[in-house]
Amino acid sequence: MKINAYHSHLQSGIFLMAGLLFVSAFAGLANAQGRSPWTSAGSTGTVDEDSQSIVNLSSFAVSHAVGQTGSIHVRYNISATDNVSFFCPATQSVVKVRFRNSDNSGATARLTFEIHSTNIATGGNTTDFSFSSDGIGAGIGFTSVMFTPAIDFDFANRVYWIEATLFRSDASQRVDLGSIQIYENAGAACP
């Protein structure tokens, strides 16, 4: 009996160690991918007044209201989170976008957005990243894409925001912004 009890405790210890190693490895992977990125659902943006009559904010996405055409302008304030400004300085960030665009050519439907920043002390308006759905849409279904631009988020000296435009000239086309996620991915460790 003592041998079986010892064997049982040994197996339990091995399983516990394997479990701890798995959790530790998963936590490291999650941190490397940005555990606390800045994230926004498309429907949470601030819609410009000139777009109010044609916009549809439903569930997580922003899109055109049924039968409407034109350009919808939406803004998103980017606030500091743990991993959006994780490096000092960052050499690479990740921008993940979930969207739908049924016109892959962009002729009758297109999603674009830019990440902008301004210096708190001196002003200005810098475009840090640009996105266009042309050529990367997946038809009538949502798709996700990821980019790795060289953006160093410096919230001590700059303010950041996103300006998105959803355009459609044909009411039978679909263009939706589902979500945007941003975090710094590589660079020098902060002191």
HELIX and SHEET records of a PDB file:
HELIX    1   1 LYS A    2  ALA A   32  1                                  31    
HELIX    2   2 GLY A   42  THR A   44  5                                   3    
HELIX    3   3 GLU A   49  SER A   51  5                                   3    
SHEET    1   A 4 TRP A  38  ALA A  41  0                                        
SHEET    2   A 4 VAL A 175  ALA A 189 -1                                        
SHEET    3   A 4 ALA A  61  HIS A  64 -1                                        
SHEET    4   A 4 VAL A  55  SER A  58 -1                                        
SHEET    1   B 4 TRP A  38  ALA A  41  0                                        
SHEET    2   B 4 VAL A 175  ALA A 189 -1                                        
SHEET    3   B 4 PHE A  87  ASN A 101 -1                                        
SHEET    4   B 4 GLY A 139  PHE A 147 -1                                        
SHEET    1   C 5 THR A  46  VAL A  47  0                                        
SHEET    2   C 5 GLY A  70  ILE A  78 -1                                        
SHEET    3   C 5 ARG A 158  ARG A 168 -1                                        
SHEET    4   C 5 ALA A 109  ASN A 119 -1                                        
SHEET    5   C 5 GLY A 123  SER A 132 -1                                        
END                                                                             
